Amino acid sequence: MDRRGALRALPKAELHQHIDGAVRPATAVELAGEAGIALPTLDEARRRLVAPPRCRDQAELLTYFDLPLALLQTAAALTRVTAELVEDLAAEQVTYAELRWAPRLHLERGLGVEEVVEAVTGGVEMAAGRLGHVAPRIGLIVTAMRSHPPGANVRLAEVAAAFGAPVVGFDLAGPEAAYPAPPHAAAFRAAEAGGLGLTAHAGEVPGPERIGEAVDLGVRRIAHGGTTADDPAMIELVRARDITLDLCPTSNVQAGIVPDLASHPLARLHRSGVSVTISTDDRTVSDTTLTDELARTAEALDLADAELADIALNAFRRAFAPSDGIGPLRATAERAWADWLEGGGA
């Protein structure tokens, strides 16, 4: 078995995956027909869903979410797309995943925030029913948008915290350059009071300032965060606070953060003692899988097999899931990756 095939067969965890960035193109065509949106062919769906290998900036990359957000405005659509995403994860041996989405972006056709959360939870349950014992364990991360009113995000955090399992975390996302994080601190305090794990998107624009803002929110993880590598003081801060960077190399290239995979700071950060994981960010928008991300990143950055295994297993260690739920999955993954290393890895 080649390296990619071996990596596909190994148990994996993904901590940074957006539901709206993972709509299957064929599903998009069907949902568009139901919603009266012009999307006549699969090729047209791919053109509007899959971003180019490199965009001008983060703002251009975000335009590839316009179509999926237009399609995901009903409970049925949210449930279906979530279930299909879970099935796609299971197909490549992802045994634990945290899926995130912004409920307030799905209210255009009359849904309430609670109904949106229920619809996504329904998709997780639907996939579990279809897959049986091979279904991955799923945690949900409710995402607030930087561009939304701070008061509305406080209410969102309260709803997320009150919902219970499988909601495990609270996030902040959106255009960093235009919308700083500090106005949303109260939402993070509400989520924290409700027992949710805290994460925030940062580091998709130049400079380490947004990383510092995320740290000040009290996060345990930062979604992306690659610009941490640009500032030794920020590296030390993230390392001292034991904050994990959930890195998505292909997406980072698309957003123009780095020119190519070989320039990505993941290896430097890992070797400097920063906790990092590898995720896809958006399977469809970035035209990737977790297996692809692990294989491509390892090759581009010349990661040793032991380094790759450590990073892959770190996603199990840093999950927001309760320890009694993630523990057995982590133990199984550790044995499988150890066997892979003992067998010579690649």
N, C-alpha and C positions, 0 to 999 in steps of 0.2 A: 504494500500500500504506500502511495506517495505521501508526502508531508500533509498536503491539503486534505487528502482523504482521511489520514489519521486524525487530524485536528477536527474534522467534521464528526468523527465517531466519538470523540472524547466528550464527557459531560462539561457543559459550559454555563456560565452565568452572564447575563447582560443587565447592566444597571442604567443605561442611558438610551432609551428607545421611545420615540414619539409615535403615538398611534396614528396621527394624521399624516405623518411622513412615511407610512408603511402600507398605504392602500394598494392593493393589487390592481394593475391597469385594467384587467378584464372586469373586475368588480366595479371600477370607476365607470366603465362604459354602461354597465347595467344600472348603477345608481343614478347616472346622469339621465338615462331614459326615464326612470321613475320620477325624477325631479323636474323634467322638462328642460334640462340643460343640454345644449348642443355639444355632443361628443360622439360623433358617428363611428369612429374606427379605433381599433386598438393602437395603431400607430399614433393617432392624434392624442390618445390618452397618455402614451409614453412620452410624447413631446412635451406635454404640459405637467407631467408628474416627475420626470427624471431630469435633474439639473445637469448642466454640462460639467466636465471634469474640473473646470475652474471658472467661477463667477467673478464679476468685478469686485464684489464685496459681500458682506453679510446681507445687506438689504436686497441685493438681487437674488441671493439664494432663498430668501424668505418668500419671494414671489411664487415659488414652486409649491407653496402651501395654499395658494388661493383656490385652486380647484378642489383639493380634498376638503377644505373647510366649507366650501359651498355645497359639497355632497353630504357632509356629515352634520346635517341639521335635523335629523329625525332619530328617534330612539332605535328604530329598526336598523338604520344605516350604521349607527354607532355600535350596536350589538354585533352586527354581521362583521364589520371590519375588525373589531377587537377579536372576535372568535377566530377569524382567518389569520390574524397576526399570531395568535397563540399557536395555531396549528403550524404555521410556517416556522416558528421557533422550535417546536417539538421535532420537526422534520430534520433539523440539524443538531439535535441533541443538546439544545439549551434546556437545562433542567430547572433553572430559576431565572426569572426576568422581572424587572420593574418597568412598567409601562407608564408613560406620562402623557398628559394632555391638559389643555386649558379649558375647563368647562364653560367659562364665560364667552368663549368663541363659538359656542354651539347653541345659541339662544335665539337665532334669527327667525325661526319658524315656530316659536311658541313654547319651547321646552324651558323648564326651570333648571337651576343648577342641580338641585337634588335629583331631578329626572335624568339629567345627563350622567351623573355619577352612577345612578342605578342602571342605565342602559349599558354603560361600559362594564360594570360588574356582571350584568347579564351575559355579556359576550364572553367573559372569563368562565362563567358557569357553563355556557353552551359548549365551549371548547372542551372543558373538563368532561362533560357528558359524552362528547363524541370520542375523545381520546382515551378515556379510561385511565388505566394505571400509568400510561406513558405521558400523561399531561404534565407540563412543567408547573411548578408552583409559581404563582404570579402575585406580585405586589403592585399596587397602583400608587402613582405619585400625582397629586393634584397640582397643577401649575397655574400660578398667577401671572398676569402679563404686566410688564413694566409700564405700558401705556394706559392701563386701566386706573380708575380712581383708587387711591389708597384705601378709602373706606369700603369700597366694594371688595377689595382683596382681603380685608379683615373678615368680612362676612363669609367670603369663600373659604378662608382658613377655618373658620368656626364650623362651617358645614362639613368640610373634609375631616376635621378632628372628631366630629360627632358621628360620622358615618360608620366608623369601625372597619374591621377587615372586609375586603383585602386592601383598603387604603392604608398605606404605611408611611407616606412622605408628603412634603410640601415643597414647592419649587417656585422660582421666579425666572421668567424668560422674556424675550423680546428685544427690540433694538437697543443695544447698550449705549451707543453714542448719544442718542437723543434722550434717553430716560435712565437716570441714575437709580440705584437701588435704595438709598436711605429713606425715601418717603414711604417705603413699604415695610419698614421695620416692625410696625405694630402687627401686621399680618403674620410675621414670623413669630412674634411673641405669642400670638393666639394659637398658632399651629404647635408651637413648642409646649404650651400649657396643655394642649390636648394630646400630647404624647407622640406626635408625628416626628419622623426623621426630617432634618432640614437640609436642603440642597438649593443651589441657585446657579443659573447660567452666568458665566463670566469668562472673559478672555477671548471673545470673538472679535474684538477690535484691538488695535495696537495699544501697547502700554499696560502696565500692571495695576493701574488705579482701580479698575473695576474688580480685580481680584481682592484688593483690600476692602472694598465695599462689601463683597460677599462674605469675607471673613468676619467683618463687623456684625453681620446678621446672625452670627452664631452657627453657621452651617457646619455639618460634618463632612459634606462632600460638595465639590464644585463641578458642575457640568461644563466640560471643556477645561478651561483654566491653563491652557498651554503657555500663555504669556507670563505665567509665573516664572518661567525660565529666563526671562529678560532682566530680572532684578534679583541679585543675590540676597538682599534683605527679605524679599518676598518668598524666596525659596526657604529661607530659614524660618519665617513666620508660619508658612504652611506646614513645614516639617514639625515645628515645635507644637503646633496645635493638632497635629496628627489628622490633617484634613486630606481626604482622598480626591484626586482629580480624575473624573470619569471622561477620559479622552476618546475622541472619535476622529482618527487620523484622516480618513477619506473626506469626511465632512469639513475638517479644518482646511484641507487643501482647496476644496470647493469654495469655501468662504474667503479664500485669499489670505488666511492667517499665515500659512507657510506656502512656499512655492511648489513643493513636491513632498512626497512621503519621506524621502531621504533627509529632508531638512527638518522633519518634525522633532520636537524636543522630548518626546516620550522617553527615549532611552537615557538621555542626559538626566531627566528628572528622576527616573527610577534609580539610576546609579548614584544619584546624590542623596538617596534616602527618602524621597518623596513617595507617598503612597499613590499609585496610579492603577487604573483599570483601562481596558479597551472595550469600546462599544461601537455600534453602527450609527447611532443618532437617528437615522431615517433610512430604513432598508430600501424603500422605493426611491426617494429623492436622491439618495447617494448611490443607488444601484449596487448594493453590497449586501453581504451577510456577515454574521459574526465570524464564521469560518474564514471568509475572505479577509476581514480586517486583521485577524490574528496572523494569517499566512503572509499577507502583503507587508504588514508592518514589521514582522520578524525579518523578512527578507530585506526590506529597504533599509532597516536600521541595524542589520547584522546582530540581532538578538540571539544569544545562546539559547539552546533548548531549555536550560534551567531557568533562565530569565523569563522566557515566554511562559513557562509553567507557573512561575511565581506570580506573574502579572495576571494570568488567567484565573488562578485560584484566589487572588486577592479580591475578585468580584464577589466570591462567596463570603469572604471574611468581612467585607464592608457593606453588605446588604442591610437594608432597613428591616428586613423580616425578623420576627422574634427568633431567638437562638434555638428554641425547641423545634422550630419549623425548618430553619436553614441548616441546623447542625448535621442531621443525617445526610442531606444533599452534599454538604461540604466534605464530609468524611468519605463518601463514595467517590467524589471528584478527586480528592487527594490521592486515594488508592489508584484510580485509573491513570492520573497524570504521572504518578510515581512509576507505575508499570511501563508507561510510555518512555520515560526517561531511562529506566533500566534496560529497556529494549533497544536503546540507541537513538531514541527520538527520531529526528529526520533521517 
